[in-house]
Amino acid sequence: MLTILVVVAVFSILVLVHELGHMFAAKKLGVKVEKFSLGFGKKLFGIKRGETEYVVSVCPFGGYVKLAGDNPAECQGTAEEFYSKSFFARFLIITAGPLTNYFFAFILFIVIFIMGVPSFTAKVDRLLPGYPAVTSGLREGDSIFEVGGKGIEYWDDLVAIVQKSTTGAPLEFKVTRGEEILTFKIPPKVVKTKNIFGQETMIGMIGISPRKEIVLVRHGLLEAIALGGKRTVMLTTLTYKGLWLLITGGMPLKESVAGPIGIAFLIGQAAKLGFIYLLSIMAHINVALAVFNLLPIPILDGGHILFLAIERLRGRPVSPRAQEMVGQIALYILIAFALFISWNDITRFFPFMRR
């Protein structure tokens, strides 16, 4: 039950952040916000403040902001209507949602880096048979502090250096064993594996596993801001690269895409690991949500931006009928896609359903 509440809370926060972006931008630019809904479907309860009705609806996995005059066919031409505003004002209102998700992800990453990122120390636990470390002289309990002339503190530093070593040339490892400082030269074994996109790649491995010693790596505010920005940009780049590979067939769809059920499962798993992991998955989902919403698909924010771009090129808006027809087709396609992904999530994350 607690896991379900956490999942609903996380989804609600993500939707709230997105829709607040649209609402604040609209109000700042003089557009009347008629309704702000957290959730879809039947209204559960609500309250009216000023010109806006704030409601909570039955389905928590979504939400919307109803703006005055956001349907071209119904726009009366008054100053407070969406379609009465300039091209640039409408563009800002549409993009405010995804950009707020980006900003929220950035803030979450800053908080994570300040609170401390859980990291393994660079202490050796086991030597794996069939790999070079077994005959190198390394022992369980050795603490590695330098690899290939580069100082390391954490296990991730070690992995990053070793995996890039695919020439077969030996790497020099410096370790502490008790009060001794020892040096070993180990040629990484080049093995074939799959990267995060499901593509085959070659990496170097020496065959050691980390001791279960976890420390929190904390950073100061300025460093956390820089790292948060870097992480947000990196995730955005990886997400767009993944989308391109999906479109071009370079990455398998079934193994690479998660829908609401899969995301809920991952949120539940992260919550069990701890608060930092929950914040991390929230930040990752915020970036993915921002990227997805900016795709040029009608009914998404990116689709509205596409219609704006066409309007800019033509000198007049796309007809309401054309927008409605394209939107209906896109809606049916997205529903079919969501059903496919949801079934894939069920069989992927709940193996007993395959029987």
N, C-alpha and C positions, 0 to 999 in steps of 0.2 A: 504493500500500500504506500509506504514511504517513497519507494522508487517511482511509482506512478505520479505522486504529488510533485516530486522533483522534476520529472519529465514535463508535466503540464506547466510547472512554474518556469522552466527554461524556455519552452516554446512561447509562453505568454510574454516573457521578457523580450525575446527576439522580435516578436510581432509588434509589441508595444514600442520598442525603439524605432522600428521601421516606420510605423504609422505616425508616431510623434514627429518624425522628421518631415513627413508630408504636411502634417497639420500646422506645425510652427512656421514652415516656409509659406504656406498659404495665408495664414493670418498676418504675417509680416508684410506680405505683398498685397494685402487688402482684399483677399478672396474670402467670402463667407464660408465657414465650415459648418454644415448643417448637422452632420452626425459623425462621431468617432466611435467605431465599434472594435472592441477587443474580442475577436472570434467571429465566426460565421453562423448563419442559421437563425433559429428562433431567439428572440431577446429574452434573457433571463432577468435582468434588472438594469436600471439606468437612472440617470439624473441629468437634468438640464441646467446648464450654467451659461447665462448670456444667450448667445445665438446658437450654441452648440449643445446637442444631446450626446452625452457620454453613456455608452451601453456596453454590457458584457453579454455575449451571445453564447449559445450552447456548445458550439464546436471551437475549442481553443486553438486549433492549428491554422490560424489565419486571422485576418482582420481587414478593415477598410476605413477610409475616410471619404465621406460623401460631401463633395464641394458643390456650392451653388453654380449652376450653369456648366457642369462638367460633361453634359450631353449636348453636342452641337445643335441637335434638333430642338432642344428645349431652351436654349440660351436666348434670353430676352434683350441682351445688349446692355444690361446695367453694369455699373462699374465694379460691383462686388462679385461678378460671375467669372468663373475660370476662363471661359472662351472669349471674354472681353479683354483679357490681359494680353500684354505683348508676347511675342515669341519667346523672348529671353525670360520673362517672368514665369511663363508656363514651363519652360525647360527647367528652371530652378526648382519649381514645386515638384516636378516629376522626379528629378534626380536626388532630391533631398532625402528620400527614404533610403535608397541604397548607400548614399554617402554617410548617412547617420549610422548605418550598420558598420561601415568601414571605420568610422571614428570610434564607435563603441568597442570594436575589436581591438583597435589601437590602444584604447584606455585599459581594456582588460589585460592586454599583454604587458603594459607598463606595471600594472598592479602585480601581475605574476612575477615579473623580474625583480620587483622590489621585495615581495614576500619571500621569494626564493624558489628556484626551479630544482626539483628533486633530481639528483644526478648520482650515478655510481662513482665511487672512487676508482683510481687506477690500480687496484690491488687484484692480483691473480687469484682465482678460486680453483678451477680445474684445468687440466691440460687434456685436450681432446685427442683421442687416438687417430692416427693417420695424417696428422698435421705436423708441420716443422717444429712447433714449440716442444713437442715431446722429447726430441733428441737435442734440443738447444742448450739445455742447462738451466732453463727457467724452472722454478718450483712454485708450488702452491704457497700463497702468502707473500710472494715477492711484490713489492710496490714499484711500479714503473713510473719514472719521472721524466724520461726523455726518450724520444723515438726519432731516428733519422736526423739528429741534431736539433730537434725542436722540443722545447720543454712542454710537458703536459701535466694537467692536474686531475682531469676527470676521464672516465672511460670513453666518453664520446670523442674526446680529443684524440685518443689512441686509435679508435675505430676509423676516424676520418683519414688519418695518415696511412694506416695499413691498407685500407680498402683501395686507396688510389695507387698503391704499389703493385702494378701488374706487369712489370718487366722481368720479374724473377730475380732481380738484384737484391742482395742481402740488405736488411735494415739494421742499424745499430740500436739496441735497446739498453738503456741504463736503468738499473733497478737498485733499490735498497733492500737488503736482507739482514734484518737485525740492525747491527751497526756497520755492516759492510756495504760498500758501493761496488756493484758488479756490472760488467759490460758483456753483452751477448750479441752476436751477429746472426740474424735469422732471415732466410729468404722466404717471403710470403708465398704461399701456394695460390696459384691463380685458379679460381673456380667460376663456373657459370651459375648465375642466379637471375632473379627478376627484380627490376626496380619497382618503385611505387606505381608506375604506370603499366606494370605487367609486361614490360619489354625485357628481353634477355640482355644481360650485360655481364661483363667480366670484372671481378673484384679480387683483391688480395686478402688472404686469411692466414693467420699463423696457428689458429686452433686453441684459443684460451677463452675462458668465460670469467665474468667479473665476480668478485666477492660481494655478497649481499650487504654491502655497506653504502648507505645512501646519505648524502649530505645535501643541505639546501644551499644552492648557489645564489647569494643575494647581490643586488646591484644598487648603486646610488641612483637618485632621481634622474640626473642627466643621462647617465649610461642606460638606464631603463627606458627612457624616451627614445634614445637612438636605437636600442635593440628592438623595442616595440614597433617602431617604424619599419625597421629592416625586416622583421618577421611578417608584418602585414603585407609589405610589398612582395616578399618571397612567396607567401601563400597565394596572393593574387596571380602572380606569374605562373606558379605551378597549376593553379586551377584552370587558367586559360589554356595552358599547354595540354592539360588533360582533356579539356573540351575539344581542342583541335584534333587530338589523337582519336577521340571517340568518333568525331565526324568523319575522319579519314580512314577509320578502321584500324588504326595503330594500337588501340587498346580495347580489350574485351568489355562490352557493356555490362554483362551480368556480374562480373567480378569487381567492377570499378565504381558503380553508382549505387548510392543508398538513398532510399526515399524516407518518408516520415517514420515508418516502422523501424527501419535500420538505424536512423538517427536517434530515435527514442531508445533503442537497445544500447547504442554507444553512450548516450547520456547516462543511462542507468549504470552501465559498467564504470564510467568515469566517477560517478557519485560515490560508488562503493570504494574507490581508491582514495578519495579525499577531496577537499575543497579546491586545492590547486588544480587538480586534474579536471574538475568540473568547470572551473573558470577557463581552462585551456580549451576544452571541447566547445564551450560557448563562443570563445573567440574565433575558433576555426569555422564554426557554423555561421557566424556573422559574416565572415569574409565570403563563404560559399553562397550565402543568401544574397549578398550584395551583387556578386558576379552573376548569379542566376537571374536576378531581377533586371539586370541591365542587358540581358540578351534581347536581340531585336525580334521578339515574339509577341504578337498582339495579345492583349489582356495583361501582359507584364509591363513594368515601367519602361523597359527597353523598346517594347512595341509602340508605346505612346511617343517615345523619343523618335522612333522611325517615322511615325505619322507626322510629327513636327518637322522632321527633315524634309519629307516629301512636300509638305506645305511650303516650306522655305524655298524649295526648288521650283515648285509650280506657281507660287504667288497666291495660292488660295488653298483652303483646307481640303483634305480628303472628305468626300461626301459622307454624311452620317450613315447612310445605307451601306456604303462600301466598308466603312469601319465596323459596322455591326456584323456584316456577313463574314468578314475576315476574322473578327473576334470570335464568332460562333465556331468557325472551323478550327481555329487555334484552341478553343476551349475543349472541343471534343478530342482533339489530338492529345492535349495535355492530360485529360482524364484517362484516355487509353494508356498513355505512357505511365501515369501514376499507378494505375491498376497493375500493369506489367511489373513495374519496379517494386510495388508493394508485395506482390506474390514472390518475386525474386528475393526480397528481404526476408520473408517468412521462411523460405526454404534454405536461405543462406545462414541466417542467425539462429534459426530454430530447426536443427537437423531432423528432429523426430517428425516434422511435418512432411518430409520427403517420402515417408513410407505409405 
